[in-house]
Amino acid sequence: MPIPTPHITAKKGDFAKTVLMPGDPLRAKFIAENYLDNAVLVNNVRGVNGYTGYYKGKRVSVMASGMGQPSIGIYSYELFNFYDVDSIIRIGSCGSLDKDLHIRDIVIAQGACTNGNYINQYSLPGTFAPIADFNLIKKAAEECEKKKVNYKIGNILSSDMFYDESNSTLQWAKMGVLGVEMEAAALYCNALRAGKKALCICTVSDSLVNQEKETTALERQNSFTNMIEIALEVII
């Protein structure tokens, strides 16, 4: 496919080799304005902001993914396959399924379970287990240790449902799944299929197992700075 693609208007070379990918376009804008030097807007199709700039001298891009596996599936596929991006680090929020994970703690998603159908497109003769790149996991864990933040590494659930009529999400906690979000599994599938690297780092925004006040949309947009700084240092 030639570029620009149907969903990204950037030119060849506009994106760095590593892209940070929050779900929220306003979080992408926040990162560009507060962490990147000489940030340039390279995409704004459908309001999905994408920027490229420099962090501590390292060229880096940040672009929103939108919500859900279909959305991140489109953007990450085009970045990996048409814009020569090597690594994508999703920085998002998740609901905790672990009693020891509280608001603003960090989940590093080693693997991504899913109740969605994204994986079915590959027609594999079994159940595929999408996983993150080990070196990215290792670096993220090291940065969490340096910052002395509470974190866990393990499985996350990429759910196709935010409002779950069956109330089945808590069943995943019985299998040690740490949290629930909506994008990681598709990102990991695209990375593995393209021979590229991916990682999902999430900040706990609410808990399904502890009685804690969930964060607001504005807090999620502007205050999840530990996660942002960890991801940026992983790139360095």
N, C-alpha and C positions, 0 to 999 in steps of 0.2 A: 504494500500500500504506500502511495506517495504521501509526503507530508507537505503542508499540514494535514492532520487526520480529521475525521468527522467531529472529534471532540476536543482537539487541542490545536490551537492556531500557531504555536511556536514554530520557529524555523529550526532546521538541523543545527545542532550545536548549542541551542539555547539552554538546554538542560545540562546540569552537571552529571557526573557519573553516579552520584548518590542523591536520592530524593527523600526528604522527610515528607510523610503523608498523613496529616491529620484529616479527620472527617470533615471538620467545619472550615469553610472558606475564610471565616473571620479569624480562626486560629492560625491559619496560614499567613494571613496579613499581619497578625500580632507577632509571629515569629520573624517575618521579614523585617518589620519595622523596629523590633527590639533586639534582635540577635545578629542580623546580617549586615555587613558593610556593603555599600553600593548595590543594594538590591534593586533589581529591574523586574517589572511585571512582564512575563513572557506568555501568559495565557489568562484569558478571562471569559472563555466560552461558557455560557449559562451561569456566569458569576462564580465559576470554579477558579479561584485565584491561584496562579502559579508564578513563583518568583525564583530568580537566580541571583545569588550574591556570594559573599565570602564570610566565613567564620574562622577567625584566627588565621587568616591567610589561605584557608582551604575553600575551594569553590564548592558550593552546595546549593541545591534547589529545594524548594518546599512547595508542595501543591496539594490542594484538598482532594479528597476521594469521594465526597458525598457519603450517603448512608447505605449500607447493605452490600452484599456480595456482588450483585449485578453491577453496581456503580463502581466499586473499587476494581472489579474485574475488568471493566472497560479501560479505566485510566491506567492501571498498572500494566495491562497487556500492551497498550500503545506505547507507554514509556519504555518497557523492556524490549519490545520487538521493532519499534520504528524510530525511537529516539536514542538508542544505544545506551540507555541507563543500565548500570550494572547492579545496583543495590537500591532497594526501597525499604525504608524503616517506617512502619505505621506507628504513629503516636496518637493514641486515642483514649477513650474512657471505657470502663467496664463495670459491671455490677459484680460484687464479690459473692462467691459461693463458698468461701472458706472463712470460718469463724475467727481466724487469726489475721485476716486481711481487713483493714479498716479504711475509712475515707482518706484519700490521698496516698495510700500505700501503692506500691508498684508491682505489677505482674509482668514478667517476661515470658512470653508465650513460646515455649519450646515446641509445642505442637498445637494444632487447631482441630478440635472435633467440630462437627457441624450437623445440623438437622436439615440442611438445604440440599439442593440438587446440582450445585455447580460442578461437583466432581463427576457427575454422571456423563458429562460430555466426552470424557476420555474413554468410555466403554471398556474399563478395566475389568478383568475377570476376578473381582474380589472387592475388598474394602480398602481404599487408599488412605494412608495416614499422612496428611500434609505437615511438614516440619520446617522449622526455621533453620537458617545457616548457623552452624555451631560457633564459628569465630565471632559472629555478631552477638550471639548469646553471651559468650565468654566476656567480650568487651563490655557489654551492658551490665553484666553482673559486677565486674570490676569497678565500674563507675558508681554503681549503687553502693558498693562497699566504701568507696572514697567519700561519698556524700552522706554515708551513715543513715540511709533511708531504709525503712522496712520494706522488704521485697520477697517475692517467691518466684521460682522458676517452675513451670509445668504446663499442663494442658489448659487451654481456654476453649470455650464453646462459641463458635460463630453461628448465631441463630438467625434464621430468616424472620423471626417473629419478635417484635418488641412487646406487643400486647398478646399474651399467650392464653387463649381460651382454655387449653387443656391443663394449664398450670403445671407443665411437665419439666420446667427448667431445673427445679431443685433435684430432680432425679439424677442429673449429671454430677451433682456434688458427691453422691455415693461412690462415684468412680474416681474421685480425687480431682475433678476439674475445678480450677481455681476461680474462674470468673466467666462472665458471659458478655460478649460484644457481638458485632454483626459483620465483620469484614475479613478477619485474618485468614480464614481457610482459603478463600478465593485468591488472596494475595500470594499465599504460599504455593498454591497450585500453579499460578502463572509463573512465579519465579522458578520453580522446579522444572516446569515444562520448557522454559526458555533457557535453562542452564544459568540462571542468575541467582542473586542472593536476596533474602528478605527476612525481616524480623518485625514482630509486633510488640511494642511496649505500651502497656496501658496503665493509667492511673485509676484507682478505684474511685468512682463517683458516687456510688450508693451500695448498699449491702442488702442481699436477699436473705441473709441469715442473722444479721445483727440489727438491733434497733438503733439506727443512726440517721441523722438528718442528711438527706442527699444534697449534693451540690447543685447550685443553680446553673442555668445556661451561661450566664455571664462569668461565673466562677470557673466553669470548665473552659471557657474561651480564654481567660486571661490569667489564671492562677496556677495552672498545672506546670509550673516552671521546672520542677525537679526532673520530670519526664523529658521535657524539651532539652534541658541542659545535658542530661544523660545521653540522649540520642545524638546531639551535636558532638559530644566528646567521643562517642563511638566512631564517628566519621573521621575524626582527627587520628 
